[in-house]
């Protein structure tokens, strides 16, 4: 804690493993296999993300439909297109497109990594074919414009395909053997289905803390955590601006100094300038989509902590034990269903067989309004340990005025298996003399994080 009750978070080495522990990511599946080391996301070109639509088709960066025609006779109501962005987060890209088109809402299925080249489907209501054809924004490209009757829906895609380059790897005679051992292990068993750092912020990993304060209704703490808190992992300029805002105790000056790209912070500061002390109103300037994401981050933090504590207690990731809950997977796409059983009863032999055939998965609850812990005998006990350690009042889920459909609670598999994980190449690293780089390709179902697979390799 620093002056004025503002938190300052300092990591010893400012490395990724420390930040991961801060958000509950504490264990590996492949602890018995030597890590290869290296770095990823050195360059945005080293991380390519292609959305996989609900039919299983992988979108392509250069895919384009040259002559779309909007038809009232065919009852076209939306303009759907491939959004290609370079080194830009989805919210920022959508905000820029919305401003140019002068519309208030854009439909999308999922968020993509900022530090990457990515392609995803999005929709806007109405005929915007010509405007989109002529749209010119830095590092944003519009491809494959198509009139549709319905928009893209949140979570409607199957998953994402990744092409990833890992650099600065020490050369050794056994490097290829180690990588092939990893590929065989991960394709066979999978890895912990943690929510990755993108969910929390890689440099300011506090979205879960802001989400907790939102649930608690502590509006002043939301403002301070969102705007004023500093992390040793963020840029010096960012720390300086936030610290000056505290020390000057002058909101007008702080508003002038905050850069334009920190528009959420600027909006909150401007509101407090016009309405001194009204922190509740200040928090209302945060868009509802972002508030939902912040609260989801807190749910994600609890999930990560439960998964880590399970592993630390010595319970298997891959074999169920008494009290585990197992979900039967959907025949069509392999997603979890609400058909679930508690292990340790009459169906154990069938559940084990289903898991061997990739037809079932152990699940952990994503805590929400309707979560009934008694339905999760093992993980319910682990959750209660965590909320006691973290001094969390979980009744806040039932008190906060949130969209019940968004936060009613859900279940999530404890492991995820990559689809088609393969080594594309091992080559000399053109960025680091004397070192190697590798290129991998794989796909993951929606909601799972490529960075959590990569961390297993590099350790």
C-alpha positions as CSV (number, residue, x, y, z in Angstrom):
1,X,0.0,0.0,0.0
2,X,1.3,3.5,-0.9
3,X,0.0,6.9,0.2
4,X,-3.7,7.8,-0.2
5,X,-4.6,4.1,0.1
6,X,-3.4,3.4,-3.4
7,X,-1.9,0.0,-4.1
8,X,1.5,-0.5,-5.7
9,X,2.3,-4.0,-6.8
10,X,6.0,-4.9,-7.1
11,X,7.2,-8.2,-8.6
12,X,10.8,-9.3,-7.7
13,X,11.9,-10.1,-11.2
14,X,9.0,-8.8,-13.3
15,X,8.9,-12.1,-15.1
16,X,5.9,-13.9,-16.5
17,X,5.9,-16.7,-13.9
18,X,5.5,-14.2,-11.1
19,X,2.6,-12.4,-12.8
20,X,1.0,-15.8,-13.5
21,X,1.1,-16.7,-9.8
22,X,-0.6,-13.3,-9.1
23,X,-3.6,-14.4,-11.1
24,X,-3.7,-18.0,-9.8
25,X,-1.7,-19.9,-12.4
26,X,0.7,-21.9,-10.3
27,X,1.2,-25.4,-11.7
28,X,2.3,-27.3,-14.8
29,X,1.0,-30.6,-16.3
30,X,4.4,-31.5,-17.7
31,X,6.5,-30.9,-14.6
32,X,8.5,-34.1,-15.3
33,X,9.7,-32.9,-18.8
34,X,12.5,-30.4,-19.1
35,X,11.5,-27.0,-20.5
36,X,13.1,-25.7,-23.7
37,X,13.2,-22.0,-22.6
38,X,12.8,-19.2,-25.1
39,X,10.5,-16.3,-25.7
40,X,7.2,-15.8,-27.5
41,X,5.4,-12.8,-28.8
42,X,8.8,-11.1,-29.5
43,X,7.1,-9.7,-32.6
44,X,3.4,-9.6,-33.5
45,X,4.2,-11.5,-36.7
46,X,5.2,-14.5,-34.4
47,X,1.7,-15.0,-33.1
48,X,-1.1,-15.5,-35.7
49,X,-4.6,-16.2,-34.6
50,X,-7.3,-17.3,-37.0
51,X,-10.9,-17.8,-35.7
52,X,-12.6,-21.1,-36.5
53,X,-16.3,-20.6,-37.2
54,X,-19.1,-22.7,-35.9
55,X,-18.9,-25.0,-39.0
56,X,-15.2,-25.7,-38.3
57,X,-13.8,-23.5,-41.1
58,X,-10.6,-21.7,-40.3
59,X,-10.8,-18.1,-41.4
60,X,-7.8,-16.9,-43.5
61,X,-6.1,-13.5,-43.3
62,X,-6.3,-12.7,-47.1
63,X,-9.7,-14.4,-47.8
64,X,-11.9,-11.9,-49.6
65,X,-15.3,-11.6,-51.2
66,X,-14.9,-9.0,-53.9
67,X,-18.5,-8.3,-55.0
68,X,-21.0,-8.5,-52.1
69,X,-24.6,-7.4,-52.7
70,X,-27.0,-6.5,-50.0
71,X,-30.5,-7.8,-50.8
72,X,-33.8,-6.7,-49.2
73,X,-35.5,-9.6,-51.0
74,X,-33.3,-12.1,-49.3
75,X,-34.0,-10.3,-46.0
76,X,-30.4,-9.3,-45.4
77,X,-30.2,-7.3,-42.2
78,X,-26.5,-7.3,-41.2
79,X,-23.2,-6.8,-42.8
80,X,-20.7,-9.4,-41.7
81,X,-17.0,-9.3,-42.4
82,X,-13.6,-10.6,-41.5
83,X,-11.8,-8.2,-39.2
84,X,-8.0,-8.5,-39.6
85,X,-6.0,-6.5,-37.0
86,X,-2.3,-6.1,-36.4
87,X,-1.0,-5.5,-32.9
88,X,-4.3,-4.1,-31.7
89,X,-6.8,-5.5,-29.2
90,X,-10.4,-6.3,-30.3
91,X,-12.0,-3.6,-28.1
92,X,-9.8,-0.9,-29.6
93,X,-10.4,-2.1,-33.2
94,X,-14.2,-2.2,-32.7
95,X,-14.1,1.2,-31.0
96,X,-12.4,2.8,-34.1
97,X,-14.7,1.1,-36.6
98,X,-17.8,2.2,-34.6
99,X,-16.6,5.8,-34.6
100,X,-16.0,5.9,-38.3
101,X,-19.3,4.1,-39.2
102,X,-21.1,6.2,-36.5
103,X,-22.8,3.1,-34.9
104,X,-23.1,2.2,-31.3
105,X,-22.7,-1.6,-31.4
106,X,-20.7,-4.2,-33.3
107,X,-21.3,-7.9,-32.8
108,X,-18.3,-10.3,-32.3
109,X,-17.8,-13.8,-31.1
110,X,-14.6,-13.6,-29.1
111,X,-11.7,-11.5,-28.1
112,X,-8.3,-12.0,-29.8
113,X,-4.8,-11.4,-28.6
114,X,-3.5,-7.8,-29.0
115,X,0.1,-8.7,-29.7
116,X,-0.6,-10.7,-32.8
117,X,-2.0,-10.8,-36.3
118,X,-5.6,-12.0,-36.0
119,X,-8.7,-12.5,-38.1
120,X,-12.2,-12.9,-36.7
121,X,-15.8,-12.5,-37.9
122,X,-17.8,-9.4,-36.8
123,X,-21.2,-8.0,-37.8
124,X,-22.9,-4.6,-37.9
125,X,-26.6,-4.0,-38.3
126,X,-27.6,-2.6,-41.7
127,X,-26.0,-2.2,-45.1
128,X,-22.5,-0.9,-44.6
129,X,-20.9,-2.6,-47.6
130,X,-19.6,0.5,-49.3
131,X,-18.4,2.2,-46.1
132,X,-16.5,-0.9,-45.1
133,X,-15.0,-1.3,-48.6
134,X,-13.6,2.3,-48.3
135,X,-12.6,2.1,-44.6
136,X,-9.0,3.1,-44.0
137,X,-7.6,2.6,-40.4
138,X,-4.1,1.9,-39.4
139,X,-3.4,-1.8,-38.8
140,X,-7.1,-2.7,-39.4
141,X,-8.2,-4.4,-42.6
142,X,-11.7,-5.4,-43.7
143,X,-12.0,-8.7,-45.7
144,X,-14.7,-11.0,-47.0
145,X,-17.7,-8.6,-46.6
146,X,-20.9,-10.6,-46.7
147,X,-24.6,-9.6,-46.2
148,X,-26.3,-11.9,-43.6
149,X,-29.7,-12.3,-42.1
150,X,-28.3,-12.8,-38.6
151,X,-25.2,-11.3,-36.8
152,X,-22.2,-13.0,-35.3
153,X,-23.1,-14.0,-31.7
154,X,-20.9,-13.9,-28.7
155,X,-19.3,-17.4,-28.3
156,X,-20.7,-18.7,-31.5
157,X,-17.3,-19.7,-33.0
158,X,-15.8,-23.2,-32.5
159,X,-12.3,-22.0,-31.5
160,X,-9.1,-20.6,-32.8
161,X,-6.1,-21.8,-34.9
162,X,-2.7,-20.6,-33.9
163,X,0.7,-20.4,-35.6
164,X,3.3,-19.5,-33.0
165,X,7.0,-18.8,-33.2
166,X,9.1,-19.3,-30.0
167,X,12.5,-17.6,-30.2
168,X,15.8,-17.4,-28.3
169,X,16.0,-21.1,-27.5
170,X,19.4,-22.6,-26.5
171,X,20.6,-25.0,-29.1
172,X,21.2,-28.6,-27.9
173,X,21.4,-32.0,-29.5
174,X,18.2,-33.2,-27.8
175,X,16.0,-30.1,-28.7
176,X,13.9,-31.9,-31.3
177,X,13.5,-35.0,-29.1
178,X,12.3,-32.8,-26.2
179,X,9.8,-30.9,-28.4
180,X,8.5,-34.2,-29.9
181,X,8.0,-35.5,-26.3
182,X,6.0,-32.4,-25.5
183,X,3.8,-32.7,-28.6
184,X,3.1,-36.4,-27.9
185,X,2.2,-35.6,-24.2
186,X,0.0,-32.6,-24.9
187,X,-1.8,-34.2,-27.8
188,X,-2.5,-37.3,-25.6
189,X,-3.2,-35.8,-22.2
190,X,-3.7,-32.0,-22.6
191,X,-2.7,-29.2,-20.2
192,X,-4.4,-27.3,-17.3
193,X,-7.2,-25.2,-18.7
194,X,-6.2,-22.0,-16.9
195,X,-7.5,-18.6,-17.9
196,X,-4.4,-16.9,-19.4
197,X,-2.8,-13.5,-18.6
198,X,-4.8,-11.9,-21.5
199,X,-7.8,-12.3,-19.2
200,X,-6.2,-10.2,-16.5
201,X,-3.8,-7.9,-18.2
202,X,-0.2,-8.8,-18.9
203,X,1.4,-5.6,-17.7
204,X,-1.4,-4.4,-15.3
205,X,-2.8,-7.8,-14.2
206,X,-5.6,-6.4,-12.0
207,X,-8.8,-6.8,-13.9
208,X,-9.9,-9.5,-11.4
209,X,-9.2,-7.1,-8.5
210,X,-11.3,-4.4,-10.2
211,X,-14.0,-7.1,-10.8
212,X,-14.0,-8.0,-7.1
213,X,-14.5,-4.4,-6.1
214,X,-17.3,-4.1,-8.6
215,X,-19.1,-7.1,-7.0
216,X,-18.5,-5.6,-3.6
217,X,-20.0,-2.3,-4.7
218,X,-16.9,-0.5,-3.5
219,X,-16.9,2.2,-6.2
220,X,-14.1,4.3,-4.9
221,X,-11.8,1.3,-4.8
222,X,-12.8,0.5,-8.4
223,X,-11.7,3.9,-9.5
224,X,-8.4,3.8,-7.6
225,X,-7.6,0.3,-8.7
226,X,-8.5,1.0,-12.4
227,X,-6.9,4.4,-12.7
228,X,-4.3,5.0,-10.0
229,X,-2.8,1.6,-9.0
230,X,0.7,0.9,-10.4
231,X,2.5,-2.3,-11.2
232,X,6.3,-2.8,-11.6
233,X,5.5,-4.6,-14.8
234,X,3.9,-1.7,-16.6
235,X,5.8,1.0,-18.6
236,X,7.6,3.8,-16.8
237,X,5.5,6.3,-18.5
238,X,2.3,4.6,-17.3
239,X,3.6,4.5,-13.7
240,X,4.7,8.1,-13.8
241,X,1.3,9.4,-15.1
242,X,-0.6,7.4,-12.5
243,X,1.7,8.4,-9.6
244,X,1.5,12.1,-10.6
245,X,-2.2,11.9,-10.5
246,X,-2.0,10.7,-6.9
247,X,0.6,13.2,-5.7
248,X,-0.8,16.2,-7.4
249,X,-4.3,15.5,-6.1
250,X,-5.4,17.6,-9.0
251,X,-7.9,15.8,-11.3
252,X,-7.8,18.5,-14.0
253,X,-4.1,18.2,-14.3
254,X,-4.3,14.5,-14.3
255,X,-7.0,14.5,-17.0
256,X,-4.7,16.7,-19.2
257,X,-1.7,14.4,-18.7
258,X,-3.4,11.0,-19.3
259,X,-2.8,9.9,-22.9
260,X,-5.7,9.7,-25.3
261,X,-5.4,5.9,-25.6
262,X,-6.4,5.5,-21.9
263,X,-9.9,6.7,-22.7
264,X,-11.6,4.7,-20.0
265,X,-9.4,6.4,-17.4
266,X,-9.9,9.8,-19.0
267,X,-13.7,9.3,-19.0
268,X,-13.7,8.4,-15.3
269,X,-11.5,11.4,-14.4
270,X,-13.6,13.8,-16.5
271,X,-16.8,12.6,-14.7
272,X,-15.2,13.2,-11.2
273,X,-14.1,16.6,-12.3
274,X,-17.7,17.5,-13.2
275,X,-19.2,15.5,-10.2
276,X,-16.7,15.6,-7.3
277,X,-17.0,12.6,-5.0
278,X,-19.6,10.7,-7.1
279,X,-17.6,7.5,-7.5
280,X,-20.8,5.5,-8.3
281,X,-21.6,7.7,-11.3
282,X,-17.9,7.6,-12.2
283,X,-18.0,3.8,-12.5
284,X,-21.1,4.0,-14.7
285,X,-18.9,5.6,-17.4
286,X,-17.2,2.2,-17.9
287,X,-19.0,0.4,-20.8
288,X,-21.2,-2.5,-19.7
289,X,-19.2,-4.9,-21.9
290,X,-16.0,-4.0,-20.1
291,X,-17.7,-4.3,-16.7
292,X,-18.9,-7.7,-17.6
293,X,-15.3,-8.6,-18.6
294,X,-13.9,-7.3,-15.3
295,X,-16.4,-9.4,-13.3
296,X,-15.6,-12.4,-15.5
297,X,-11.9,-11.9,-14.7
298,X,-12.7,-12.3,-11.0
299,X,-14.6,-15.5,-11.8
300,X,-11.6,-16.6,-13.8
301,X,-9.2,-15.9,-10.9
302,X,-11.3,-18.1,-8.6
303,X,-11.2,-20.9,-11.2
304,X,-7.4,-20.6,-11.6
305,X,-7.0,-20.7,-7.8
306,X,-9.2,-23.8,-7.5
307,X,-7.4,-25.6,-10.3
308,X,-3.9,-24.8,-8.8
309,X,-5.0,-25.9,-5.3
310,X,-6.3,-29.1,-6.7
311,X,-3.0,-29.9,-8.3
312,X,-1.0,-28.8,-5.2
313,X,-3.1,-31.2,-3.2
314,X,-1.8,-34.0,-5.4
315,X,-5.1,-34.8,-7.1
316,X,-4.8,-35.9,-10.8
317,X,-5.6,-33.7,-13.7
318,X,-6.4,-36.6,-15.9
319,X,-8.0,-39.3,-13.6
320,X,-11.2,-38.6,-11.6
321,X,-11.3,-39.1,-7.9
322,X,-14.3,-39.4,-5.6
323,X,-16.3,-36.2,-5.5
324,X,-15.2,-35.0,-8.9
325,X,-17.9,-33.9,-11.3
326,X,-17.7,-35.2,-14.9
327,X,-19.5,-33.6,-17.9
328,X,-20.5,-35.6,-20.9
329,X,-19.2,-34.0,-24.1
330,X,-21.4,-33.0,-27.0
331,X,-21.4,-35.4,-30.0
332,X,-21.2,-32.7,-32.6
333,X,-18.3,-30.4,-31.4
334,X,-16.9,-31.9,-28.2
335,X,-18.0,-29.1,-25.9
336,X,-19.1,-29.8,-22.4
337,X,-22.8,-30.3,-21.7
338,X,-25.0,-29.9,-18.6
339,X,-25.2,-33.7,-18.4
340,X,-22.9,-34.4,-15.5
341,X,-22.3,-37.1,-12.9
342,X,-20.4,-37.2,-9.6
343,X,-17.6,-39.7,-9.6
344,X,-17.7,-42.3,-6.8
345,X,-21.1,-43.8,-7.6
346,X,-22.7,-46.5,-9.8
347,X,-21.5,-45.0,-13.1
348,X,-17.8,-44.9,-12.4
349,X,-16.8,-47.6,-14.9
350,X,-18.8,-45.9,-17.7
351,X,-17.4,-42.5,-16.8
352,X,-13.8,-43.8,-16.9
353,X,-14.4,-45.3,-20.3
354,X,-16.0,-42.1,-21.6
355,X,-13.0,-40.2,-20.5
356,X,-10.6,-42.6,-22.3
357,X,-12.6,-42.1,-25.5
358,X,-12.5,-38.3,-25.1
359,X,-16.3,-38.3,-24.5
360,X,-16.3,-36.8,-21.0
361,X,-14.2,-34.3,-19.0
362,X,-13.7,-33.4,-15.3
363,X,-15.1,-29.9,-14.7
364,X,-14.8,-27.1,-12.2
365,X,-17.5,-24.6,-11.5
366,X,-17.2,-21.0,-12.7
367,X,-18.8,-19.4,-9.6
368,X,-21.9,-17.4,-10.3
369,X,-25.4,-16.5,-9.1
370,X,-26.8,-20.0,-9.4
371,X,-23.8,-22.1,-8.5
372,X,-24.7,-24.8,-6.0
373,X,-21.5,-25.9,-4.3
374,X,-23.1,-29.1,-2.9
375,X,-23.2,-30.3,-6.5
376,X,-19.4,-30.3,-6.6
377,X,-18.3,-32.3,-3.5
378,X,-14.6,-32.1,-4.1
379,X,-14.1,-28.8,-5.8
380,X,-16.7,-27.2,-3.5
381,X,-14.4,-27.9,-0.5
382,X,-11.5,-26.5,-2.4
383,X,-13.4,-23.3,-3.2
384,X,-14.4,-22.8,0.4
385,X,-10.7,-23.0,1.4
386,X,-9.9,-20.3,-1.2
387,X,-12.6,-17.8,-0.2
388,X,-11.5,-18.2,3.5
389,X,-7.8,-17.6,2.6
390,X,-8.7,-14.7,0.3
391,X,-11.3,-13.2,2.7
392,X,-13.9,-13.2,0.0
393,X,-17.6,-12.8,0.7
394,X,-19.1,-15.0,-2.1
395,X,-22.6,-13.7,-1.2
396,X,-21.6,-10.6,-3.3
397,X,-22.5,-12.7,-6.4
398,X,-26.1,-12.6,-5.3
399,X,-26.1,-8.9,-4.2
400,X,-24.5,-7.1,-7.1
401,X,-26.9,-5.8,-9.8
402,X,-25.6,-7.8,-12.7
403,X,-27.1,-9.6,-15.7
404,X,-28.1,-13.0,-14.5
405,X,-27.7,-14.5,-17.9
406,X,-24.0,-13.4,-17.9
407,X,-23.1,-14.5,-14.4
408,X,-25.4,-17.3,-13.4
409,X,-22.4,-19.6,-13.2
410,X,-21.1,-22.3,-15.5
411,X,-18.7,-25.2,-15.6
412,X,-15.3,-25.5,-17.3
413,X,-13.0,-28.5,-18.1
414,X,-9.9,-28.7,-16.0
415,X,-7.8,-29.7,-19.0
416,X,-7.8,-28.9,-22.7
417,X,-6.3,-31.0,-25.5
418,X,-4.9,-29.2,-28.5
419,X,-6.2,-30.2,-31.9
420,X,-3.4,-31.1,-34.4
421,X,-0.5,-29.7,-32.4
422,X,2.6,-30.1,-34.7
423,X,6.1,-28.8,-35.2
424,X,6.4,-26.8,-38.4
425,X,10.1,-26.1,-38.2
426,X,13.2,-25.7,-36.1
427,X,15.6,-23.1,-37.5
428,X,18.3,-20.6,-36.7
429,X,16.8,-17.5,-34.9
430,X,17.3,-14.5,-37.1
431,X,16.7,-12.2,-34.1
432,X,19.2,-13.9,-31.7
433,X,22.6,-15.1,-33.0
434,X,23.5,-18.6,-32.1
435,X,20.0,-19.4,-30.8
436,X,17.2,-21.5,-32.3
437,X,13.5,-20.7,-33.1
438,X,10.6,-23.1,-33.5
439,X,7.3,-22.7,-35.3
440,X,4.2,-24.6,-34.0
441,X,0.7,-24.9,-35.3
442,X,-2.4,-26.0,-33.3
443,X,-6.1,-25.3,-32.7
444,X,-8.0,-24.9,-29.4
445,X,-11.6,-24.8,-28.6
446,X,-13.0,-21.4,-27.7
447,X,-12.2,-20.1,-24.2
448,X,-8.9,-21.8,-24.0
449,X,-5.5,-20.0,-24.2
450,X,-2.6,-20.8,-26.5
451,X,-0.3,-19.1,-24.0
452,X,-1.1,-21.8,-21.4
453,X,0.1,-24.4,-23.9
454,X,3.3,-22.5,-24.7
455,X,4.2,-22.0,-21.0
456,X,4.3,-25.8,-20.7
457,X,7.1,-25.9,-23.3
458,X,9.2,-23.0,-22.2
459,X,8.7,-23.2,-18.4
